[in-house]
Amino acid sequence: MVRVQGELSDPFEVGKGLRQGDVLSPVLFNLALESVLRRMPRRQIMELNENHTILANADDIIILGDTKQDTVNSMSDLMKVCKHIGLTINQESLYLLVYLRALSLVPYFST
């Protein structure tokens, strides 16, 4: 049961995890992710600025890297740290997108 403003809810069983759409889900994810990110080794990978190589929103994580191998190495680091603190990553939900930045597009638009 849960007490809200002095009123008790109906009894319910607590199992593993949270109910779908539970408002605590992103809060708990952020707390767990903070612990994970502090334990990850720093690598020389693509950064949005000097402090941002990993982006997270809700339960999604984006890892930035200058090469495919940098990104794979960082993903491996993330999985090791998660395992160390008892978290798992659903590997069926992993995607790798390699985006190469063009140095200059000007030469390609000559007439």
N, C-alpha and C positions, 0 to 999 in steps of 0.2 A: 504494500500500500504506500501511497505517497500523500503527504499532507500539504495542501495548498491553501493558504489563507485560512487556516484552522479547520478545513474540511478534508476528510480522508477519502481517497479514491477507492474504487472497488479493488479487491485483491487481484494480483496477477503474479505469474511465475516469472522469475528472472532467470534467463538462460545465458547463453554465450552471445556477446555482442549487443548491439543496440537495435531498436526497431527501425525499419526503413523510414527515412525522413526525420529521424529524431534530431532535435535542435542541438543536442550535445555532440553529435557526430563530428562536425567540423572543429569544435573546440577541442575535443579529445585528440583528433587527428593532428591539429596544430601543436598541442603539447607534446605528443609523441614525436612529431617531425622535428621539433626544436631540439629535442634530445639527440635524435639521429644526426642532424646536420652539424651539431657541435662536435660530434665524434668522428666525422668524416675527414679523411686527410685532404689537405689542400693540394690541388693540382694546377699545373699551368694550362688552363683551358679557357675557352672563350668566356668573356665576362661582359655583362651589360654595363657594369662599371666595376670598380675594384672589389666589390663585395658580393656580386650576384652572379653565380654560376648555376644555381638551381632555383627554379620557380615552382611554387606550389599554390594550388587553389582547390578548396574543398578537399577531395581525396585524389587529386591528380598532381603528378610531379613531372616537371620538364627539366631535363639536364642538358646544359649547353656545352658544346665542345668544338674545338677547331677542326678536328678530324673525327672520322667514325671511330677510330681506336680510342681516342680520348674519351668519347662519350661512353663507349662500351666499358672502359676501365672505371669510369666514375659510377656507372650503373653497378658494376661488380662491387665496388667499394660500398655503395648504398645497400646492396643486398647483404653484404657481410656484417655491416653495422646493425642493420635491422635484425638479422638472425641473432647477433650477440645479445640484444636486449629483448628478444622474444617476439619480435614482429616478423610477419611474412609478407611477401609481395606476390600478388597473383600474377604468375608469369604468363598466363593466357591473355592478360591485359597489357602486356608490354609491346610497345611499338618503337621502332627506330626510324627516324626521318633524318636523312643527311641533306643539309642545305648548304650549298657552296656559294659564298659571296663573290660576286663578280668584282674584279678590281676596277674596271671602267667599262661602261657600255658605249661610250662615245665613238670608238673606232668602228663599231658594228653598224652605225647609222650613217655611214658616208653615202653620198649620192653619186 
